[in-house]
């Protein structure tokens, strides 16, 4: 059974930091691309950071220079270090894994809430 489980969300003051983690099981983690998305109620889910199977990273303009995505294939973990958080970063954050083995697979975690407020 495939599972992606996020952790690390919570309440933080503006300017603070959080580190999100996503633990994967039931998949050959290393062969897929991995992403972090976020969603604000009433808005579409937004791709904010991605790291490919080869290690290349991309970021949305809204988070570049503040967020860092990383992955540990041996531990099947995806991480997102978030620094200098702003109230507009408040959202539910989701990890995503996409990979091809026989057919295309696309898996999501359940989401973790991040609230940035004083």
Residue, then its C-alpha position, 0 to 999 in steps of 0.5 A: x500500500x502506497x502512503x505519503x505522510x506529511x509532518x511538521x506543520x503548525x503555527x509560526x510567527x511571521x519571520x519564523x521557520x518550519x521544516x516539513x517532511x514527507x515519509x513515503x512507503x510502498x513505492x520505489x521512491x528514487x525513480x520518481x519526481x517529488x513536489x510540494x504543493x500548497x492550497x488555500x481554501x477556495x483556491x487551486x492547489x499551487x506547485x511551490x517546489x519540485x525536485x526531480x529524480x536526478x536532483x534538479x530543483x525548481x521553485x515558485x517565485x513566491x517562495x524562491x530564496x526562502x524555501x528549500x526542497x530536498x530529498x533523501x532517497x535512502x530514507x524515502x523522505x522529502x523535506x521542505x525547509x521554510x524560512x522567513x515565513x509570511x502570513x501569505x504562506x498560510x495554507x495546507x501543504x501537500x507532498x506529491x510523488x510521480x513516477x512511471x513503472x508500467x504506467x504513470x503513478x501519481x500519489x498525494x499525502x493527506x496534507x499538513x496545515x501551516x499557519x503564519x500569524x502573530 
